[in-house]
């Protein structure tokens, strides 16, 4: 089972759920992306640095990744 996680917003709103990523603390602006594909490009795009990206399509991540779709060599999103 995935470990518990908390999203705490600057207005005091608190959302409790389960983590599906790396363990640890992350701080950034919460943003969203409604694209049905391209999640690898989104997460490696330097424009998403210091942002917590919410991907809204339920099928994101089902097809894996490949080097040709990277925008940079590392994940740039903060979460």
mmJSON file of the N, C-alpha and C atoms, coordinates in Angstrom:
{"data_MODEL":{"atom_site":{
"group_PDB":["ATOM","ATOM","ATOM","ATOM","ATOM","ATOM","ATOM","ATOM","ATOM","ATOM","ATOM","ATOM","ATOM","ATOM","ATOM","ATOM","ATOM","ATOM","ATOM","ATOM","ATOM","ATOM","ATOM","ATOM","ATOM","ATOM","ATOM","ATOM","ATOM","ATOM","ATOM","ATOM","ATOM","ATOM","ATOM","ATOM","ATOM","ATOM","ATOM","ATOM","ATOM","ATOM","ATOM","ATOM","ATOM","ATOM","ATOM","ATOM","ATOM","ATOM","ATOM","ATOM","ATOM","ATOM","ATOM","ATOM","ATOM","ATOM","ATOM","ATOM","ATOM","ATOM","ATOM","ATOM","ATOM","ATOM","ATOM","ATOM","ATOM","ATOM","ATOM","ATOM","ATOM","ATOM","ATOM","ATOM","ATOM","ATOM","ATOM","ATOM","ATOM","ATOM","ATOM","ATOM","ATOM","ATOM","ATOM","ATOM","ATOM","ATOM","ATOM","ATOM","ATOM","ATOM","ATOM","ATOM","ATOM","ATOM","ATOM","ATOM","ATOM","ATOM","ATOM","ATOM","ATOM","ATOM","ATOM","ATOM","ATOM","ATOM","ATOM","ATOM","ATOM","ATOM","ATOM","ATOM","ATOM","ATOM","ATOM","ATOM","ATOM","ATOM","ATOM","ATOM","ATOM","ATOM","ATOM","ATOM","ATOM","ATOM","ATOM","ATOM","ATOM","ATOM","ATOM","ATOM","ATOM","ATOM","ATOM","ATOM","ATOM","ATOM","ATOM","ATOM","ATOM","ATOM","ATOM","ATOM","ATOM","ATOM","ATOM","ATOM","ATOM","ATOM","ATOM","ATOM","ATOM","ATOM","ATOM","ATOM","ATOM","ATOM","ATOM","ATOM","ATOM","ATOM","ATOM","ATOM","ATOM","ATOM","ATOM","ATOM","ATOM","ATOM","ATOM","ATOM","ATOM","ATOM","ATOM","ATOM","ATOM","ATOM","ATOM","ATOM","ATOM","ATOM","ATOM","ATOM","ATOM","ATOM","ATOM","ATOM","ATOM","ATOM","ATOM","ATOM","ATOM","ATOM","ATOM","ATOM","ATOM","ATOM","ATOM","ATOM","ATOM","ATOM","ATOM","ATOM","ATOM","ATOM","ATOM","ATOM","ATOM","ATOM","ATOM","ATOM","ATOM","ATOM","ATOM","ATOM","ATOM","ATOM","ATOM","ATOM","ATOM","ATOM","ATOM","ATOM","ATOM","ATOM","ATOM","ATOM","ATOM","ATOM","ATOM","ATOM","ATOM"],
"id":[1,2,3,4,5,6,7,8,9,10,11,12,13,14,15,16,17,18,19,20,21,22,23,24,25,26,27,28,29,30,31,32,33,34,35,36,37,38,39,40,41,42,43,44,45,46,47,48,49,50,51,52,53,54,55,56,57,58,59,60,61,62,63,64,65,66,67,68,69,70,71,72,73,74,75,76,77,78,79,80,81,82,83,84,85,86,87,88,89,90,91,92,93,94,95,96,97,98,99,100,101,102,103,104,105,106,107,108,109,110,111,112,113,114,115,116,117,118,119,120,121,122,123,124,125,126,127,128,129,130,131,132,133,134,135,136,137,138,139,140,141,142,143,144,145,146,147,148,149,150,151,152,153,154,155,156,157,158,159,160,161,162,163,164,165,166,167,168,169,170,171,172,173,174,175,176,177,178,179,180,181,182,183,184,185,186,187,188,189,190,191,192,193,194,195,196,197,198,199,200,201,202,203,204,205,206,207,208,209,210,211,212,213,214,215,216,217,218,219,220,221,222,223,224,225,226,227,228,229,230,231,232,233,234,235,236,237],
"type_symbol":["N","C","C","N","C","C","N","C","C","N","C","C","N","C","C","N","C","C","N","C","C","N","C","C","N","C","C","N","C","C","N","C","C","N","C","C","N","C","C","N","C","C","N","C","C","N","C","C","N","C","C","N","C","C","N","C","C","N","C","C","N","C","C","N","C","C","N","C","C","N","C","C","N","C","C","N","C","C","N","C","C","N","C","C","N","C","C","N","C","C","N","C","C","N","C","C","N","C","C","N","C","C","N","C","C","N","C","C","N","C","C","N","C","C","N","C","C","N","C","C","N","C","C","N","C","C","N","C","C","N","C","C","N","C","C","N","C","C","N","C","C","N","C","C","N","C","C","N","C","C","N","C","C","N","C","C","N","C","C","N","C","C","N","C","C","N","C","C","N","C","C","N","C","C","N","C","C","N","C","C","N","C","C","N","C","C","N","C","C","N","C","C","N","C","C","N","C","C","N","C","C","N","C","C","N","C","C","N","C","C","N","C","C","N","C","C","N","C","C","N","C","C","N","C","C","N","C","C","N","C","C","N","C","C","N","C","C"],
"label_atom_id":["N","CA","C","N","CA","C","N","CA","C","N","CA","C","N","CA","C","N","CA","C","N","CA","C","N","CA","C","N","CA","C","N","CA","C","N","CA","C","N","CA","C","N","CA","C","N","CA","C","N","CA","C","N","CA","C","N","CA","C","N","CA","C","N","CA","C","N","CA","C","N","CA","C","N","CA","C","N","CA","C","N","CA","C","N","CA","C","N","CA","C","N","CA","C","N","CA","C","N","CA","C","N","CA","C","N","CA","C","N","CA","C","N","CA","C","N","CA","C","N","CA","C","N","CA","C","N","CA","C","N","CA","C","N","CA","C","N","CA","C","N","CA","C","N","CA","C","N","CA","C","N","CA","C","N","CA","C","N","CA","C","N","CA","C","N","CA","C","N","CA","C","N","CA","C","N","CA","C","N","CA","C","N","CA","C","N","CA","C","N","CA","C","N","CA","C","N","CA","C","N","CA","C","N","CA","C","N","CA","C","N","CA","C","N","CA","C","N","CA","C","N","CA","C","N","CA","C","N","CA","C","N","CA","C","N","CA","C","N","CA","C","N","CA","C","N","CA","C","N","CA","C","N","CA","C","N","CA","C","N","CA","C","N","CA","C","N","CA","C","N","CA","C","N","CA","C"],
"label_alt_id":[null,null,null,null,null,null,null,null,null,null,null,null,null,null,null,null,null,null,null,null,null,null,null,null,null,null,null,null,null,null,null,null,null,null,null,null,null,null,null,null,null,null,null,null,null,null,null,null,null,null,null,null,null,null,null,null,null,null,null,null,null,null,null,null,null,null,null,null,null,null,null,null,null,null,null,null,null,null,null,null,null,null,null,null,null,null,null,null,null,null,null,null,null,null,null,null,null,null,null,null,null,null,null,null,null,null,null,null,null,null,null,null,null,null,null,null,null,null,null,null,null,null,null,null,null,null,null,null,null,null,null,null,null,null,null,null,null,null,null,null,null,null,null,null,null,null,null,null,null,null,null,null,null,null,null,null,null,null,null,null,null,null,null,null,null,null,null,null,null,null,null,null,null,null,null,null,null,null,null,null,null,null,null,null,null,null,null,null,null,null,null,null,null,null,null,null,null,null,null,null,null,null,null,null,null,null,null,null,null,null,null,null,null,null,null,null,null,null,null,null,null,null,null,null,null,null,null,null,null,null,null,null,null,null,null,null,null],
"label_comp_id":["UNK","UNK","UNK","UNK","UNK","UNK","UNK","UNK","UNK","UNK","UNK","UNK","UNK","UNK","UNK","UNK","UNK","UNK","UNK","UNK","UNK","UNK","UNK","UNK","UNK","UNK","UNK","UNK","UNK","UNK","UNK","UNK","UNK","UNK","UNK","UNK","UNK","UNK","UNK","UNK","UNK","UNK","UNK","UNK","UNK","UNK","UNK","UNK","UNK","UNK","UNK","UNK","UNK","UNK","UNK","UNK","UNK","UNK","UNK","UNK","UNK","UNK","UNK","UNK","UNK","UNK","UNK","UNK","UNK","UNK","UNK","UNK","UNK","UNK","UNK","UNK","UNK","UNK","UNK","UNK","UNK","UNK","UNK","UNK","UNK","UNK","UNK","UNK","UNK","UNK","UNK","UNK","UNK","UNK","UNK","UNK","UNK","UNK","UNK","UNK","UNK","UNK","UNK","UNK","UNK","UNK","UNK","UNK","UNK","UNK","UNK","UNK","UNK","UNK","UNK","UNK","UNK","UNK","UNK","UNK","UNK","UNK","UNK","UNK","UNK","UNK","UNK","UNK","UNK","UNK","UNK","UNK","UNK","UNK","UNK","UNK","UNK","UNK","UNK","UNK","UNK","UNK","UNK","UNK","UNK","UNK","UNK","UNK","UNK","UNK","UNK","UNK","UNK","UNK","UNK","UNK","UNK","UNK","UNK","UNK","UNK","UNK","UNK","UNK","UNK","UNK","UNK","UNK","UNK","UNK","UNK","UNK","UNK","UNK","UNK","UNK","UNK","UNK","UNK","UNK","UNK","UNK","UNK","UNK","UNK","UNK","UNK","UNK","UNK","UNK","UNK","UNK","UNK","UNK","UNK","UNK","UNK","UNK","UNK","UNK","UNK","UNK","UNK","UNK","UNK","UNK","UNK","UNK","UNK","UNK","UNK","UNK","UNK","UNK","UNK","UNK","UNK","UNK","UNK","UNK","UNK","UNK","UNK","UNK","UNK","UNK","UNK","UNK","UNK","UNK","UNK","UNK","UNK","UNK","UNK","UNK","UNK"],
"label_asym_id":["A","A","A","A","A","A","A","A","A","A","A","A","A","A","A","A","A","A","A","A","A","A","A","A","A","A","A","A","A","A","A","A","A","A","A","A","A","A","A","A","A","A","A","A","A","A","A","A","A","A","A","A","A","A","A","A","A","A","A","A","A","A","A","A","A","A","A","A","A","A","A","A","A","A","A","A","A","A","A","A","A","A","A","A","A","A","A","A","A","A","A","A","A","A","A","A","A","A","A","A","A","A","A","A","A","A","A","A","A","A","A","A","A","A","A","A","A","A","A","A","A","A","A","A","A","A","A","A","A","A","A","A","A","A","A","A","A","A","A","A","A","A","A","A","A","A","A","A","A","A","A","A","A","A","A","A","A","A","A","A","A","A","A","A","A","A","A","A","A","A","A","A","A","A","A","A","A","A","A","A","A","A","A","A","A","A","A","A","A","A","A","A","A","A","A","A","A","A","A","A","A","A","A","A","A","A","A","A","A","A","A","A","A","A","A","A","A","A","A","A","A","A","A","A","A","A","A","A","A","A","A","A","A","A","A","A","A"],
"label_entity_id":["1","1","1","1","1","1","1","1","1","1","1","1","1","1","1","1","1","1","1","1","1","1","1","1","1","1","1","1","1","1","1","1","1","1","1","1","1","1","1","1","1","1","1","1","1","1","1","1","1","1","1","1","1","1","1","1","1","1","1","1","1","1","1","1","1","1","1","1","1","1","1","1","1","1","1","1","1","1","1","1","1","1","1","1","1","1","1","1","1","1","1","1","1","1","1","1","1","1","1","1","1","1","1","1","1","1","1","1","1","1","1","1","1","1","1","1","1","1","1","1","1","1","1","1","1","1","1","1","1","1","1","1","1","1","1","1","1","1","1","1","1","1","1","1","1","1","1","1","1","1","1","1","1","1","1","1","1","1","1","1","1","1","1","1","1","1","1","1","1","1","1","1","1","1","1","1","1","1","1","1","1","1","1","1","1","1","1","1","1","1","1","1","1","1","1","1","1","1","1","1","1","1","1","1","1","1","1","1","1","1","1","1","1","1","1","1","1","1","1","1","1","1","1","1","1","1","1","1","1","1","1","1","1","1","1","1","1"],
"label_seq_id":[1,1,1,2,2,2,3,3,3,4,4,4,5,5,5,6,6,6,7,7,7,8,8,8,9,9,9,10,10,10,11,11,11,12,12,12,13,13,13,14,14,14,15,15,15,16,16,16,17,17,17,18,18,18,19,19,19,20,20,20,21,21,21,22,22,22,23,23,23,24,24,24,25,25,25,26,26,26,27,27,27,28,28,28,29,29,29,30,30,30,31,31,31,32,32,32,33,33,33,34,34,34,35,35,35,36,36,36,37,37,37,38,38,38,39,39,39,40,40,40,41,41,41,42,42,42,43,43,43,44,44,44,45,45,45,46,46,46,47,47,47,48,48,48,49,49,49,50,50,50,51,51,51,52,52,52,53,53,53,54,54,54,55,55,55,56,56,56,57,57,57,58,58,58,59,59,59,60,60,60,61,61,61,62,62,62,63,63,63,64,64,64,65,65,65,66,66,66,67,67,67,68,68,68,69,69,69,70,70,70,71,71,71,72,72,72,73,73,73,74,74,74,75,75,75,76,76,76,77,77,77,78,78,78,79,79,79],
"pdbx_PDB_ins_code":[null,null,null,null,null,null,null,null,null,null,null,null,null,null,null,null,null,null,null,null,null,null,null,null,null,null,null,null,null,null,null,null,null,null,null,null,null,null,null,null,null,null,null,null,null,null,null,null,null,null,null,null,null,null,null,null,null,null,null,null,null,null,null,null,null,null,null,null,null,null,null,null,null,null,null,null,null,null,null,null,null,null,null,null,null,null,null,null,null,null,null,null,null,null,null,null,null,null,null,null,null,null,null,null,null,null,null,null,null,null,null,null,null,null,null,null,null,null,null,null,null,null,null,null,null,null,null,null,null,null,null,null,null,null,null,null,null,null,null,null,null,null,null,null,null,null,null,null,null,null,null,null,null,null,null,null,null,null,null,null,null,null,null,null,null,null,null,null,null,null,null,null,null,null,null,null,null,null,null,null,null,null,null,null,null,null,null,null,null,null,null,null,null,null,null,null,null,null,null,null,null,null,null,null,null,null,null,null,null,null,null,null,null,null,null,null,null,null,null,null,null,null,null,null,null,null,null,null,null,null,null,null,null,null,null,null,null],
"Cartn_x":[0.839,0.0,0.884,0.478,1.236,1.159,2.241,2.25,1.308,0.831,-0.039,0.698,-0.049,0.522,-0.469,0.052,-0.781,-0.425,-1.447,-1.279,-1.832,-0.96,-1.344,-1.17,-2.259,-2.231,-2.02,-1.61,-1.29,-2.503,-3.718,-4.916,-5.344,-4.555,-4.852,-5.625,-6.075,-6.773,-5.831,-6.362,-5.547,-6.238,-5.488,-6.002,-5.137,-5.758,-5.04,-5.295,-4.245,-4.374,-3.227,-2.88,-1.79,-0.738,0.514,1.624,1.824,2.092,2.431,3.8,4.505,5.82,6.885,7.912,9.032,8.619,9.197,8.966,9.683,9.128,9.798,8.86,9.432,8.704,8.954,7.908,8.05,7.21,7.734,7.043,6.974,5.819,5.7,4.282,4.108,2.794,2.061,0.786,-0.014,-0.61,-0.338,-0.856,-1.486,-2.216,-2.795,-2.554,-2.64,-2.497,-3.56,-4.342,-5.452,-5.118,-3.862,-3.475,-3.741,-4.134,-4.37,-3.088,-2.089,-0.796,0.3,1.539,2.649,3.098,2.727,3.106,4.612,5.345,6.809,7.386,6.865,7.311,6.961,5.773,5.326,6.249,6.524,7.317,8.785,9.302,10.71,10.886,9.797,9.854,10.327,11.413,11.921,10.904,9.891,8.898,8.044,8.055,7.299,8.147,9.353,10.212,9.506,9.657,9.061,7.535,6.947,5.496,5.103,3.951,3.368,2.307,2.551,1.701,0.648,-0.611,-1.714,-2.063,-1.964,-2.336,-3.757,-4.686,-6.106,-6.63,-5.914,-6.379,-6.154,-7.177,-7.026,-6.092,-5.751,-4.906,-3.43,-3.064,-1.674,-0.774,0.314,1.299,1.137,0.132,-0.126,0.763,1.502,2.281,3.785,4.246,5.684,6.324,7.654,8.423,9.497,10.051,11.161,12.027,13.314,14.24,13.884,13.202,12.88,11.889,11.111,10.078,10.506,11.754,12.219,12.489,12.072,12.385,13.722,14.116,15.415,15.763,16.955,17.426,16.89,16.189,15.646,14.226,13.49,12.167,12.347,11.644,11.756,10.646,9.49,8.379,8.765,8.256,8.563,7.727,6.704,5.849,4.67],
"Cartn_y":[-1.183,0.0,1.247,2.249,3.502,4.26,4.96,5.709,6.912,7.356,8.528,9.786,10.732,12.007,13.12,14.331,15.498,16.612,17.228,18.441,19.576,20.486,21.615,22.902,23.633,24.861,26.078,27.176,28.39,28.978,28.659,29.167,28.282,27.245,26.341,25.1,25.015,23.812,22.622,21.493,20.289,19.115,18.415,17.257,16.052,15.008,13.805,12.726,12.023,10.959,9.982,9.363,8.387,8.854,8.649,9.038,8.012,8.489,7.582,7.909,8.824,9.235,9.034,9.825,9.749,10.254,9.663,10.13,11.449,12.298,13.54,14.722,15.876,17.141,17.911,18.499,19.309,20.568,21.677,22.96,23.56,24.08,24.709,25.149,25.781,26.21,24.994,24.822,23.716,24.154,23.367,23.647,22.372,22.487,21.298,21.299,20.097,19.935,18.945,19.299,18.46,17.604,17.575,16.797,15.306,14.624,13.184,12.393,13.023,12.384,13.395,12.958,13.877,14.084,13.178,13.368,13.369,12.602,12.592,13.96,14.572,15.904,16.934,16.814,17.754,17.699,16.512,16.371,16.735,16.649,16.99,18.386,19.119,20.47,21.465,22.199,23.167,24.239,24.496,25.517,25.088,23.797,23.296,23.224,23.779,23.774,24.491,23.97,24.523,24.503,23.598,23.463,22.028,21.88,20.58,20.355,19.424,19.255,18.179,18.547,17.6,17.233,15.956,15.47,14.939,15.491,15.202,14.002,13.518,12.376,11.087,10.242,9.045,7.985,8.061,7.037,7.423,8.543,9.0,7.939,7.624,6.684,5.252,4.955,3.576,3.07,3.943,3.498,3.578,3.964,4.018,5.29,5.268,6.433,6.004,6.97,6.691,7.942,7.787,8.927,9.995,9.619,10.575,11.645,11.369,12.307,13.204,13.134,13.962,15.392,16.362,17.766,18.129,17.397,17.542,16.192,16.066,14.764,14.363,15.263,14.966,15.51,14.999,15.538,16.936,17.909,19.302,19.705,19.042,19.375,19.067,19.871,19.672,18.552,18.156,17.087,16.877],
"Cartn_z":[0.0,0.0,0.0,-0.728,-0.805,0.515,0.881,2.142,2.089,3.253,3.276,2.833,2.284,1.838,2.155,2.309,2.599,1.623,1.041,0.244,1.092,1.506,2.352,1.555,1.362,0.573,1.465,0.858,1.619,2.337,1.88,2.561,3.726,4.013,5.116,4.718,3.471,3.008,3.084,3.533,3.708,3.021,2.178,1.462,1.813,2.318,2.723,1.677,1.296,0.315,0.422,-0.688,-0.749,-1.741,-1.407,-2.272,-3.38,-4.586,-5.683,-6.26,-5.623,-6.113,-5.066,-5.173,-4.238,-2.862,-1.822,-0.457,-0.229,0.621,0.981,0.97,1.194,1.239,-0.052,-0.591,-1.797,-1.641,-2.113,-2.03,-3.429,-3.81,-5.115,-5.397,-6.533,-7.003,-7.553,-7.183,-7.706,-9.043,-10.094,-11.432,-11.981,-13.078,-13.687,-15.184,-15.76,-17.199,-17.64,-18.657,-19.103,-20.323,-20.734,-21.919,-21.698,-22.766,-22.682,-22.91,-23.481,-23.721,-23.411,-23.475,-23.313,-21.883,-20.979,-19.576,-19.384,-20.177,-20.056,-20.414,-21.464,-21.85,-20.778,-20.204,-19.171,-17.957,-17.46,-16.234,-16.421,-17.641,-17.887,-18.483,-18.676,-19.24,-18.179,-18.434,-17.453,-17.043,-17.858,-17.493,-16.299,-15.959,-14.807,-13.535,-13.551,-12.357,-11.209,-10.003,-8.774,-8.805,-9.604,-9.649,-9.325,-8.668,-8.379,-9.446,-10.353,-11.532,-11.289,-11.486,-11.439,-12.873,-13.204,-14.532,-14.423,-15.205,-15.008,-15.785,-16.774,-17.557,-16.762,-16.593,-15.765,-16.339,-17.612,-18.225,-18.282,-17.686,-17.702,-17.075,-17.756,-17.234,-17.697,-18.493,-18.904,-20.028,-20.707,-21.859,-21.663,-20.49,-20.241,-20.768,-20.838,-21.278,-22.268,-22.996,-23.899,-24.017,-24.311,-24.354,-25.392,-26.461,-27.516,-27.064,-26.022,-25.579,-24.423,-24.009,-22.899,-23.36,-22.554,-22.801,-22.162,-21.134,-20.478,-19.863,-19.319,-18.843,-17.472,-16.79,-15.461,-15.333,-14.342,-14.036,-13.457,-14.007,-13.559,-12.597,-12.687,-11.795,-10.356,-9.43,-8.009,-7.407,-8.092,-7.578,-8.479],
"occupancy":[1.0,1.0,1.0,1.0,1.0,1.0,1.0,1.0,1.0,1.0,1.0,1.0,1.0,1.0,1.0,1.0,1.0,1.0,1.0,1.0,1.0,1.0,1.0,1.0,1.0,1.0,1.0,1.0,1.0,1.0,1.0,1.0,1.0,1.0,1.0,1.0,1.0,1.0,1.0,1.0,1.0,1.0,1.0,1.0,1.0,1.0,1.0,1.0,1.0,1.0,1.0,1.0,1.0,1.0,1.0,1.0,1.0,1.0,1.0,1.0,1.0,1.0,1.0,1.0,1.0,1.0,1.0,1.0,1.0,1.0,1.0,1.0,1.0,1.0,1.0,1.0,1.0,1.0,1.0,1.0,1.0,1.0,1.0,1.0,1.0,1.0,1.0,1.0,1.0,1.0,1.0,1.0,1.0,1.0,1.0,1.0,1.0,1.0,1.0,1.0,1.0,1.0,1.0,1.0,1.0,1.0,1.0,1.0,1.0,1.0,1.0,1.0,1.0,1.0,1.0,1.0,1.0,1.0,1.0,1.0,1.0,1.0,1.0,1.0,1.0,1.0,1.0,1.0,1.0,1.0,1.0,1.0,1.0,1.0,1.0,1.0,1.0,1.0,1.0,1.0,1.0,1.0,1.0,1.0,1.0,1.0,1.0,1.0,1.0,1.0,1.0,1.0,1.0,1.0,1.0,1.0,1.0,1.0,1.0,1.0,1.0,1.0,1.0,1.0,1.0,1.0,1.0,1.0,1.0,1.0,1.0,1.0,1.0,1.0,1.0,1.0,1.0,1.0,1.0,1.0,1.0,1.0,1.0,1.0,1.0,1.0,1.0,1.0,1.0,1.0,1.0,1.0,1.0,1.0,1.0,1.0,1.0,1.0,1.0,1.0,1.0,1.0,1.0,1.0,1.0,1.0,1.0,1.0,1.0,1.0,1.0,1.0,1.0,1.0,1.0,1.0,1.0,1.0,1.0,1.0,1.0,1.0,1.0,1.0,1.0,1.0,1.0,1.0,1.0,1.0,1.0,1.0,1.0,1.0,1.0,1.0,1.0],
"B_iso_or_equiv":[0.0,0.0,0.0,0.0,0.0,0.0,0.0,0.0,0.0,0.0,0.0,0.0,0.0,0.0,0.0,0.0,0.0,0.0,0.0,0.0,0.0,0.0,0.0,0.0,0.0,0.0,0.0,0.0,0.0,0.0,0.0,0.0,0.0,0.0,0.0,0.0,0.0,0.0,0.0,0.0,0.0,0.0,0.0,0.0,0.0,0.0,0.0,0.0,0.0,0.0,0.0,0.0,0.0,0.0,0.0,0.0,0.0,0.0,0.0,0.0,0.0,0.0,0.0,0.0,0.0,0.0,0.0,0.0,0.0,0.0,0.0,0.0,0.0,0.0,0.0,0.0,0.0,0.0,0.0,0.0,0.0,0.0,0.0,0.0,0.0,0.0,0.0,0.0,0.0,0.0,0.0,0.0,0.0,0.0,0.0,0.0,0.0,0.0,0.0,0.0,0.0,0.0,0.0,0.0,0.0,0.0,0.0,0.0,0.0,0.0,0.0,0.0,0.0,0.0,0.0,0.0,0.0,0.0,0.0,0.0,0.0,0.0,0.0,0.0,0.0,0.0,0.0,0.0,0.0,0.0,0.0,0.0,0.0,0.0,0.0,0.0,0.0,0.0,0.0,0.0,0.0,0.0,0.0,0.0,0.0,0.0,0.0,0.0,0.0,0.0,0.0,0.0,0.0,0.0,0.0,0.0,0.0,0.0,0.0,0.0,0.0,0.0,0.0,0.0,0.0,0.0,0.0,0.0,0.0,0.0,0.0,0.0,0.0,0.0,0.0,0.0,0.0,0.0,0.0,0.0,0.0,0.0,0.0,0.0,0.0,0.0,0.0,0.0,0.0,0.0,0.0,0.0,0.0,0.0,0.0,0.0,0.0,0.0,0.0,0.0,0.0,0.0,0.0,0.0,0.0,0.0,0.0,0.0,0.0,0.0,0.0,0.0,0.0,0.0,0.0,0.0,0.0,0.0,0.0,0.0,0.0,0.0,0.0,0.0,0.0,0.0,0.0,0.0,0.0,0.0,0.0,0.0,0.0,0.0,0.0,0.0,0.0],
"pdbx_formal_charge":[null,null,null,null,null,null,null,null,null,null,null,null,null,null,null,null,null,null,null,null,null,null,null,null,null,null,null,null,null,null,null,null,null,null,null,null,null,null,null,null,null,null,null,null,null,null,null,null,null,null,null,null,null,null,null,null,null,null,null,null,null,null,null,null,null,null,null,null,null,null,null,null,null,null,null,null,null,null,null,null,null,null,null,null,null,null,null,null,null,null,null,null,null,null,null,null,null,null,null,null,null,null,null,null,null,null,null,null,null,null,null,null,null,null,null,null,null,null,null,null,null,null,null,null,null,null,null,null,null,null,null,null,null,null,null,null,null,null,null,null,null,null,null,null,null,null,null,null,null,null,null,null,null,null,null,null,null,null,null,null,null,null,null,null,null,null,null,null,null,null,null,null,null,null,null,null,null,null,null,null,null,null,null,null,null,null,null,null,null,null,null,null,null,null,null,null,null,null,null,null,null,null,null,null,null,null,null,null,null,null,null,null,null,null,null,null,null,null,null,null,null,null,null,null,null,null,null,null,null,null,null,null,null,null,null,null,null],
"auth_seq_id":[1,1,1,2,2,2,3,3,3,4,4,4,5,5,5,6,6,6,7,7,7,8,8,8,9,9,9,10,10,10,11,11,11,12,12,12,13,13,13,14,14,14,15,15,15,16,16,16,17,17,17,18,18,18,19,19,19,20,20,20,21,21,21,22,22,22,23,23,23,24,24,24,25,25,25,26,26,26,27,27,27,28,28,28,29,29,29,30,30,30,31,31,31,32,32,32,33,33,33,34,34,34,35,35,35,36,36,36,37,37,37,38,38,38,39,39,39,40,40,40,41,41,41,42,42,42,43,43,43,44,44,44,45,45,45,46,46,46,47,47,47,48,48,48,49,49,49,50,50,50,51,51,51,52,52,52,53,53,53,54,54,54,55,55,55,56,56,56,57,57,57,58,58,58,59,59,59,60,60,60,61,61,61,62,62,62,63,63,63,64,64,64,65,65,65,66,66,66,67,67,67,68,68,68,69,69,69,70,70,70,71,71,71,72,72,72,73,73,73,74,74,74,75,75,75,76,76,76,77,77,77,78,78,78,79,79,79],
"auth_comp_id":["UNK","UNK","UNK","UNK","UNK","UNK","UNK","UNK","UNK","UNK","UNK","UNK","UNK","UNK","UNK","UNK","UNK","UNK","UNK","UNK","UNK","UNK","UNK","UNK","UNK","UNK","UNK","UNK","UNK","UNK","UNK","UNK","UNK","UNK","UNK","UNK","UNK","UNK","UNK","UNK","UNK","UNK","UNK","UNK","UNK","UNK","UNK","UNK","UNK","UNK","UNK","UNK","UNK","UNK","UNK","UNK","UNK","UNK","UNK","UNK","UNK","UNK","UNK","UNK","UNK","UNK","UNK","UNK","UNK","UNK","UNK","UNK","UNK","UNK","UNK","UNK","UNK","UNK","UNK","UNK","UNK","UNK","UNK","UNK","UNK","UNK","UNK","UNK","UNK","UNK","UNK","UNK","UNK","UNK","UNK","UNK","UNK","UNK","UNK","UNK","UNK","UNK","UNK","UNK","UNK","UNK","UNK","UNK","UNK","UNK","UNK","UNK","UNK","UNK","UNK","UNK","UNK","UNK","UNK","UNK","UNK","UNK","UNK","UNK","UNK","UNK","UNK","UNK","UNK","UNK","UNK","UNK","UNK","UNK","UNK","UNK","UNK","UNK","UNK","UNK","UNK","UNK","UNK","UNK","UNK","UNK","UNK","UNK","UNK","UNK","UNK","UNK","UNK","UNK","UNK","UNK","UNK","UNK","UNK","UNK","UNK","UNK","UNK","UNK","UNK","UNK","UNK","UNK","UNK","UNK","UNK","UNK","UNK","UNK","UNK","UNK","UNK","UNK","UNK","UNK","UNK","UNK","UNK","UNK","UNK","UNK","UNK","UNK","UNK","UNK","UNK","UNK","UNK","UNK","UNK","UNK","UNK","UNK","UNK","UNK","UNK","UNK","UNK","UNK","UNK","UNK","UNK","UNK","UNK","UNK","UNK","UNK","UNK","UNK","UNK","UNK","UNK","UNK","UNK","UNK","UNK","UNK","UNK","UNK","UNK","UNK","UNK","UNK","UNK","UNK","UNK","UNK","UNK","UNK","UNK","UNK","UNK"],
"auth_asym_id":["A","A","A","A","A","A","A","A","A","A","A","A","A","A","A","A","A","A","A","A","A","A","A","A","A","A","A","A","A","A","A","A","A","A","A","A","A","A","A","A","A","A","A","A","A","A","A","A","A","A","A","A","A","A","A","A","A","A","A","A","A","A","A","A","A","A","A","A","A","A","A","A","A","A","A","A","A","A","A","A","A","A","A","A","A","A","A","A","A","A","A","A","A","A","A","A","A","A","A","A","A","A","A","A","A","A","A","A","A","A","A","A","A","A","A","A","A","A","A","A","A","A","A","A","A","A","A","A","A","A","A","A","A","A","A","A","A","A","A","A","A","A","A","A","A","A","A","A","A","A","A","A","A","A","A","A","A","A","A","A","A","A","A","A","A","A","A","A","A","A","A","A","A","A","A","A","A","A","A","A","A","A","A","A","A","A","A","A","A","A","A","A","A","A","A","A","A","A","A","A","A","A","A","A","A","A","A","A","A","A","A","A","A","A","A","A","A","A","A","A","A","A","A","A","A","A","A","A","A","A","A","A","A","A","A","A","A"],
"auth_atom_id":["N","CA","C","N","CA","C","N","CA","C","N","CA","C","N","CA","C","N","CA","C","N","CA","C","N","CA","C","N","CA","C","N","CA","C","N","CA","C","N","CA","C","N","CA","C","N","CA","C","N","CA","C","N","CA","C","N","CA","C","N","CA","C","N","CA","C","N","CA","C","N","CA","C","N","CA","C","N","CA","C","N","CA","C","N","CA","C","N","CA","C","N","CA","C","N","CA","C","N","CA","C","N","CA","C","N","CA","C","N","CA","C","N","CA","C","N","CA","C","N","CA","C","N","CA","C","N","CA","C","N","CA","C","N","CA","C","N","CA","C","N","CA","C","N","CA","C","N","CA","C","N","CA","C","N","CA","C","N","CA","C","N","CA","C","N","CA","C","N","CA","C","N","CA","C","N","CA","C","N","CA","C","N","CA","C","N","CA","C","N","CA","C","N","CA","C","N","CA","C","N","CA","C","N","CA","C","N","CA","C","N","CA","C","N","CA","C","N","CA","C","N","CA","C","N","CA","C","N","CA","C","N","CA","C","N","CA","C","N","CA","C","N","CA","C","N","CA","C","N","CA","C","N","CA","C","N","CA","C","N","CA","C","N","CA","C","N","CA","C","N","CA","C","N","CA","C"],
"pdbx_PDB_model_num":[1,1,1,1,1,1,1,1,1,1,1,1,1,1,1,1,1,1,1,1,1,1,1,1,1,1,1,1,1,1,1,1,1,1,1,1,1,1,1,1,1,1,1,1,1,1,1,1,1,1,1,1,1,1,1,1,1,1,1,1,1,1,1,1,1,1,1,1,1,1,1,1,1,1,1,1,1,1,1,1,1,1,1,1,1,1,1,1,1,1,1,1,1,1,1,1,1,1,1,1,1,1,1,1,1,1,1,1,1,1,1,1,1,1,1,1,1,1,1,1,1,1,1,1,1,1,1,1,1,1,1,1,1,1,1,1,1,1,1,1,1,1,1,1,1,1,1,1,1,1,1,1,1,1,1,1,1,1,1,1,1,1,1,1,1,1,1,1,1,1,1,1,1,1,1,1,1,1,1,1,1,1,1,1,1,1,1,1,1,1,1,1,1,1,1,1,1,1,1,1,1,1,1,1,1,1,1,1,1,1,1,1,1,1,1,1,1,1,1,1,1,1,1,1,1,1,1,1,1,1,1,1,1,1,1,1,1]
}}}
